[in-house]
Amino acid sequence: MSLSESIRVALDSIRANLLRSILTTLGIMIGITAVIAVVAVGQGGQQSIMKEMEKFGSNLFQIRLDWRRDELPSGTEFTMQDIEIIKANVPELEYLLPCADTYSQVKAGNKAKSAQISGTEAGYACLHPLEISTGRFFSDSDCQSGRRVAVIDEELARELFPRSSALGKKILVGNQALLVCGLFKAESSPFAMGIKFVYIPTRVWLDIYPDGGISYIEGGTRNPAEVKTAMQSSIKILERRHRSENLYQGVDMEQQIQAVNKVTGVMTLVIGIIAGFSLLVGGIGVMNIMLVSVTERTREIGLRMALGARRRDILLQFLIEAIVLCLLGGITGMALGVGGAFLISALAQWPPLVSWATVLLAFVFSAAIGIIFGLLPANQAANLDPIEALRRD
């Protein structure tokens, strides 16, 4: 029997038991769909995170207190004087900013909204992709004099001042009235999670929240190659000033990108492997149905052998039938997987990264499942005794 004849017989058998064949391929179809969708969405999310982080540039670093310590020694907190001394003694630095954050209420008239209140300096707008749409970001003189000014995002401004422009108006943060000197465009990122932001000078932030403190220090160099040098020099100055070692930890943007890339890659791999187990279940279903098919067609097998069919012809016939079943499920699963990846990514607001290597691997894997799980039933059919087979009812 030729290969084309074997494929025709396999398709005839599938059409004769159409509902059973569809149910058999469901396991393969669902498995392939899950693997392609998960990998595509995972890689797309990973790429989106990388793009968001790359917006900040490769010349940035942060210094934080070691959060793994159960208790931090007193007097080790960051101070504004630390910032001034580091800037004066580290020539590689272009910017060095204190950063303080808290989540609080912002009020205007009878309206109140929750927002992240960030205390920083004028250089923040240069280090971060902040697009000022109206007004200005606060200046060095604003920060030095402790002027009560704030820069808020446009969405928060519309909620607080729905009928007029927020620029030049006053908002209440804590117990302080602040003048809105600028508005910036809200970040259209899937990772923004709808958080509203208000930026104010650090000294004003410390006045409003006296029990709070500077969370971390952020620096930027003129040359990305100088980041590690500037970061290590800054840490040494902090250790000398606060008489403590191994308490301050620095991380640059390149390290953060590598860490996030590693974590998202592992998560995508693990979820993909879990989804791949459904392919194993689908393969077992194919083997089970093929064993039933061999039992049902015992007389047919005996008749073919009596008419001259060789054992390898019978083996090939049932093996091809199993492969065709798996390929039908695999092709359908690939189409659904790619479509599902685009749908999920549209809802998550990031582009899917459909790797055609993954699609091709899924196609080959579905064929391999047909061969592996179809081999036992096909071998069982090929080893039937033709005389005994013809005697079966």
PLY file of the C-alpha trace (Angstrom):
ply
format ascii 1.0
element vertex 393
property float x
property float y
property float z
element edge 392
property int vertex1
property int vertex2
end_header
0.00 0.00 0.00
1.41 3.41 -1.01
1.71 6.38 1.33
-1.06 8.29 -0.47
-3.34 5.27 -0.23
-2.61 4.94 3.50
-3.48 8.63 4.02
-6.73 8.20 2.05
-7.72 5.17 4.14
-6.89 7.09 7.34
-9.07 10.03 6.28
-11.93 7.67 5.35
-11.69 6.06 8.80
-11.72 9.49 10.49
-14.78 10.57 8.47
-16.57 7.32 9.33
-16.18 8.11 13.05
-16.25 11.90 12.82
-17.54 12.75 16.32
-15.14 10.34 18.00
-12.26 11.73 15.94
-13.12 15.34 16.86
-13.26 14.47 20.55
-9.93 12.63 20.24
-8.18 15.61 18.67
-9.51 18.01 21.34
-6.73 17.11 23.76
-4.04 17.79 21.15
-5.80 20.96 20.00
-6.13 22.38 23.52
-2.52 21.53 24.35
-1.10 23.18 21.22
-3.37 26.21 21.70
-2.23 26.64 25.31
1.48 26.26 24.54
1.50 28.75 21.63
-0.73 31.30 23.41
1.22 31.15 26.68
4.64 31.44 25.01
3.50 34.24 22.67
1.84 36.26 25.44
4.77 35.64 27.80
7.36 36.73 25.27
5.23 39.75 24.29
4.91 40.77 27.94
8.63 40.29 28.44
9.38 42.51 25.44
6.96 45.18 26.70
8.63 45.25 30.10
12.03 45.56 28.46
10.84 48.48 26.32
9.38 50.25 29.36
12.63 49.86 31.27
14.79 50.87 28.31
12.93 54.20 28.15
14.85 55.25 31.26
18.18 54.68 29.55
21.21 52.65 30.55
22.96 55.43 32.50
20.80 55.20 35.64
21.31 53.56 39.02
19.59 53.41 42.39
20.95 53.05 45.92
18.72 51.62 48.63
19.07 50.42 52.19
19.37 46.64 52.50
15.71 45.68 52.96
16.69 42.12 53.95
17.90 43.35 57.34
15.45 42.68 60.19
16.44 45.94 61.84
18.34 48.90 60.45
20.77 50.82 62.68
19.62 54.31 63.63
21.22 57.18 61.78
21.66 55.27 58.53
18.73 56.85 56.69
19.42 58.97 53.61
19.57 62.72 54.16
19.59 65.75 51.89
23.15 66.45 53.06
24.18 63.02 51.73
22.98 64.11 48.30
24.97 67.34 48.33
28.21 65.66 49.50
27.98 62.84 46.95
27.34 65.31 44.10
30.36 67.33 45.16
32.70 64.31 45.31
31.63 62.07 42.41
32.55 63.82 39.13
30.95 61.14 36.93
27.47 62.13 38.13
25.24 64.31 36.00
22.21 64.04 38.31
21.64 62.71 41.82
18.15 62.78 43.26
16.54 61.89 46.58
13.30 59.98 46.05
10.50 59.74 48.62
7.13 58.11 47.91
3.84 57.62 49.67
0.25 56.95 48.63
-2.17 59.62 49.87
-5.25 61.73 49.18
-5.12 64.79 46.92
-7.94 67.28 47.42
-9.32 70.19 45.41
-12.53 71.80 46.56
-14.95 69.04 47.49
-13.13 66.40 45.41
-10.56 63.95 46.75
-8.55 61.40 44.78
-5.86 58.90 45.71
-2.44 59.32 44.14
1.21 58.49 44.62
2.96 61.53 46.09
6.59 61.53 45.02
9.19 63.87 46.44
12.14 64.50 44.12
14.28 67.22 42.55
14.25 69.18 39.29
16.55 66.69 37.54
13.82 64.00 37.68
12.30 65.31 34.44
15.68 64.85 32.73
16.22 61.29 33.94
12.72 60.02 33.20
10.49 60.13 30.10
8.12 62.70 31.57
6.27 64.68 28.90
5.11 68.04 30.23
1.97 69.06 28.34
1.15 72.32 30.13
3.23 74.55 32.36
6.62 73.35 33.60
8.39 70.98 35.94
9.65 72.60 39.14
13.12 74.13 38.96
16.25 73.96 41.11
15.32 77.30 42.69
11.86 75.91 43.57
13.53 72.96 45.29
16.17 75.01 47.12
13.61 77.52 48.45
11.07 74.83 49.34
8.38 76.46 47.21
4.97 74.75 47.53
4.53 73.62 43.92
3.35 70.38 42.35
3.32 68.70 38.95
0.38 66.33 38.40
-0.73 64.03 35.61
-3.44 65.14 33.21
-5.92 62.44 34.22
-5.78 63.45 37.88
-6.11 67.10 36.84
-9.30 66.33 34.87
-10.78 64.49 37.85
-10.00 67.29 40.30
-10.83 70.17 37.94
-13.38 68.83 35.42
-14.55 72.28 34.22
-11.31 74.24 34.10
-7.56 73.91 33.73
-5.65 72.78 36.82
-2.64 74.95 35.96
-2.24 77.73 38.51
-4.84 76.18 40.84
-4.17 74.88 44.33
-4.45 71.33 45.56
-4.27 70.07 49.12
-1.75 67.32 49.95
-1.67 66.38 53.62
-2.09 69.72 55.40
-0.29 71.78 52.75
-1.74 73.77 49.87
0.36 73.35 46.72
0.28 75.37 43.51
0.00 73.29 40.32
2.85 74.54 38.12
2.69 71.85 35.46
0.76 68.93 33.97
2.28 65.87 32.32
0.80 63.22 30.08
-0.17 60.08 31.94
1.88 57.03 30.99
-0.07 54.87 28.50
1.57 51.70 29.75
-0.15 48.38 30.58
1.94 48.37 33.76
0.77 51.77 35.03
-2.28 50.10 36.64
-4.23 53.35 36.71
-2.05 54.95 39.41
-2.11 58.77 39.47
1.10 60.66 40.24
1.94 63.96 41.93
5.55 65.22 41.98
6.66 67.77 44.55
10.07 69.04 45.77
11.70 66.71 48.31
11.92 69.34 51.06
8.19 70.02 50.70
7.49 66.29 50.85
9.51 65.98 54.08
7.58 68.91 55.58
4.25 67.28 54.75
5.32 63.82 55.95
7.80 64.46 58.81
7.64 60.82 59.93
8.62 59.65 56.46
12.03 59.69 54.85
13.95 59.40 51.61
13.26 55.92 50.21
16.20 55.71 47.83
18.72 57.72 45.86
18.66 57.79 42.08
21.61 58.86 39.97
22.45 59.37 36.33
25.82 59.66 34.59
26.81 61.34 31.34
28.31 58.13 30.02
26.70 54.67 30.57
30.21 53.23 31.01
30.61 55.34 34.18
27.50 54.04 35.94
29.19 51.35 38.05
32.04 53.67 39.05
29.64 56.44 40.12
27.42 53.99 41.98
30.29 52.38 43.91
31.80 55.78 44.78
28.42 56.98 46.08
28.02 53.88 48.24
31.50 54.32 49.76
30.69 57.93 50.69
27.44 56.82 52.35
29.25 54.08 54.28
31.86 56.54 55.56
29.28 59.14 56.52
27.01 56.68 58.34
29.80 54.45 59.68
28.26 51.26 58.32
29.35 48.63 55.85
27.32 46.42 53.49
24.18 48.36 54.39
23.63 50.21 51.11
22.87 48.32 47.92
23.23 49.71 44.43
21.61 48.41 41.27
21.94 49.84 37.76
19.40 49.68 34.96
21.29 46.95 33.13
21.10 44.71 36.20
17.39 45.39 36.59
16.73 44.55 32.94
18.69 41.29 33.23
16.86 40.33 36.43
13.41 41.03 34.98
14.34 39.26 31.75
15.41 36.18 33.70
12.30 36.09 35.89
9.83 36.56 33.02
11.70 33.99 30.92
11.52 31.38 33.69
7.83 32.10 34.31
7.01 31.72 30.61
8.97 28.47 30.44
7.29 27.00 33.55
3.78 27.94 32.41
4.57 26.61 28.92
5.70 23.28 30.37
2.54 23.04 32.48
0.44 23.75 29.38
2.49 21.12 27.52
1.30 18.40 29.91
-2.13 18.66 28.26
-0.42 17.40 25.10
0.57 14.26 27.01
-3.04 13.76 28.08
-4.14 14.29 24.47
-1.58 11.72 23.27
-2.92 9.15 25.73
-6.41 9.84 24.37
-5.18 9.21 20.82
-3.58 5.92 21.85
-6.75 4.82 23.63
-8.97 5.54 20.61
-6.53 3.81 18.25
-6.58 0.69 20.44
-10.38 0.74 20.26
-10.14 1.19 16.49
-7.84 -1.84 16.18
-10.31 -3.93 18.18
-13.26 -2.78 16.07
-11.47 -3.44 12.76
-9.90 -6.80 13.56
-11.76 -8.58 10.74
-10.78 -5.81 8.31
-7.14 -6.29 9.30
-7.41 -10.05 8.83
-9.03 -9.59 5.40
-6.28 -7.20 4.27
-3.62 -9.66 5.38
-5.40 -12.50 3.58
-5.41 -10.39 0.41
-1.64 -9.88 0.63
-1.12 -6.87 2.87
2.18 -7.09 4.69
2.60 -6.44 8.40
4.42 -3.20 7.71
1.45 -2.08 5.53
-0.91 -2.60 8.46
1.54 -0.90 10.82
1.86 2.07 8.47
-1.90 2.32 7.98
-2.72 2.71 11.68
0.36 4.80 12.39
-0.60 7.29 9.67
-4.15 7.40 11.01
-2.82 8.39 14.46
-0.50 11.00 12.91
-3.31 12.49 10.82
-5.51 12.76 13.92
-2.75 14.56 15.82
-1.89 16.85 12.90
-5.53 17.87 12.47
-5.66 18.76 16.16
-2.25 20.45 15.91
-3.15 22.63 12.92
-6.43 23.71 14.55
-4.59 24.33 17.82
-1.97 26.47 16.08
-4.65 28.69 14.53
-6.49 29.01 17.85
-3.23 29.58 19.73
-2.14 32.47 17.50
-5.64 33.97 17.61
-5.84 33.50 21.39
-2.43 35.14 21.82
-3.59 38.25 19.92
-6.86 38.35 21.90
-5.19 38.03 25.32
-2.54 40.57 24.36
-5.20 43.02 23.21
-6.91 42.74 26.59
-3.57 43.03 28.43
-2.55 45.95 26.16
0.76 44.59 24.98
1.74 43.11 21.62
1.98 39.31 21.30
5.32 37.98 20.16
4.34 35.01 18.00
7.48 33.02 17.35
7.15 30.98 14.19
9.82 28.69 15.58
7.40 27.91 18.43
4.56 27.31 15.95
6.76 25.00 13.87
7.90 23.18 17.02
4.26 22.69 18.05
3.47 21.27 14.59
6.41 18.84 14.76
5.52 17.94 18.35
1.93 17.08 17.38
3.25 14.76 14.63
5.69 13.22 17.11
2.81 12.55 19.53
0.96 10.77 16.72
4.00 8.57 16.08
4.76 7.84 19.74
1.22 7.17 20.93
0.12 5.55 17.67
3.00 3.08 17.59
1.58 0.67 20.20
-1.89 0.33 18.59
-0.33 0.10 15.11
2.13 -2.56 16.26
-0.70 -4.48 17.91
-2.67 -4.41 14.65
0.37 -5.52 12.61
1.01 -8.50 14.90
-2.50 -9.94 14.63
-2.71 -13.46 13.26
-4.75 -13.20 10.02
-6.62 -16.46 10.64
-7.57 -15.48 14.19
-8.49 -12.03 12.98
-10.89 -13.40 10.37
-12.61 -15.52 13.03
-13.47 -12.47 15.15
-17.04 -11.21 15.07
0 1
1 2
2 3
3 4
4 5
5 6
6 7
7 8
8 9
9 10
10 11
11 12
12 13
13 14
14 15
15 16
16 17
17 18
18 19
19 20
20 21
21 22
22 23
23 24
24 25
25 26
26 27
27 28
28 29
29 30
30 31
31 32
32 33
33 34
34 35
35 36
36 37
37 38
38 39
39 40
40 41
41 42
42 43
43 44
44 45
45 46
46 47
47 48
48 49
49 50
50 51
51 52
52 53
53 54
54 55
55 56
56 57
57 58
58 59
59 60
60 61
61 62
62 63
63 64
64 65
65 66
66 67
67 68
68 69
69 70
70 71
71 72
72 73
73 74
74 75
75 76
76 77
77 78
78 79
79 80
80 81
81 82
82 83
83 84
84 85
85 86
86 87
87 88
88 89
89 90
90 91
91 92
92 93
93 94
94 95
95 96
96 97
97 98
98 99
99 100
100 101
101 102
102 103
103 104
104 105
105 106
106 107
107 108
108 109
109 110
110 111
111 112
112 113
113 114
114 115
115 116
116 117
117 118
118 119
119 120
120 121
121 122
122 123
123 124
124 125
125 126
126 127
127 128
128 129
129 130
130 131
131 132
132 133
133 134
134 135
135 136
136 137
137 138
138 139
139 140
140 141
141 142
142 143
143 144
144 145
145 146
146 147
147 148
148 149
149 150
150 151
151 152
152 153
153 154
154 155
155 156
156 157
157 158
158 159
159 160
160 161
161 162
162 163
163 164
164 165
165 166
166 167
167 168
168 169
169 170
170 171
171 172
172 173
173 174
174 175
175 176
176 177
177 178
178 179
179 180
180 181
181 182
182 183
183 184
184 185
185 186
186 187
187 188
188 189
189 190
190 191
191 192
192 193
193 194
194 195
195 196
196 197
197 198
198 199
199 200
200 201
201 202
202 203
203 204
204 205
205 206
206 207
207 208
208 209
209 210
210 211
211 212
212 213
213 214
214 215
215 216
216 217
217 218
218 219
219 220
220 221
221 222
222 223
223 224
224 225
225 226
226 227
227 228
228 229
229 230
230 231
231 232
232 233
233 234
234 235
235 236
236 237
237 238
238 239
239 240
240 241
241 242
242 243
243 244
244 245
245 246
246 247
247 248
248 249
249 250
250 251
251 252
252 253
253 254
254 255
255 256
256 257
257 258
258 259
259 260
260 261
261 262
262 263
263 264
264 265
265 266
266 267
267 268
268 269
269 270
270 271
271 272
272 273
273 274
274 275
275 276
276 277
277 278
278 279
279 280
280 281
281 282
282 283
283 284
284 285
285 286
286 287
287 288
288 289
289 290
290 291
291 292
292 293
293 294
294 295
295 296
296 297
297 298
298 299
299 300
300 301
301 302
302 303
303 304
304 305
305 306
306 307
307 308
308 309
309 310
310 311
311 312
312 313
313 314
314 315
315 316
316 317
317 318
318 319
319 320
320 321
321 322
322 323
323 324
324 325
325 326
326 327
327 328
328 329
329 330
330 331
331 332
332 333
333 334
334 335
335 336
336 337
337 338
338 339
339 340
340 341
341 342
342 343
343 344
344 345
345 346
346 347
347 348
348 349
349 350
350 351
351 352
352 353
353 354
354 355
355 356
356 357
357 358
358 359
359 360
360 361
361 362
362 363
363 364
364 365
365 366
366 367
367 368
368 369
369 370
370 371
371 372
372 373
373 374
374 375
375 376
376 377
377 378
378 379
379 380
380 381
381 382
382 383
383 384
384 385
385 386
386 387
387 388
388 389
389 390
390 391
391 392
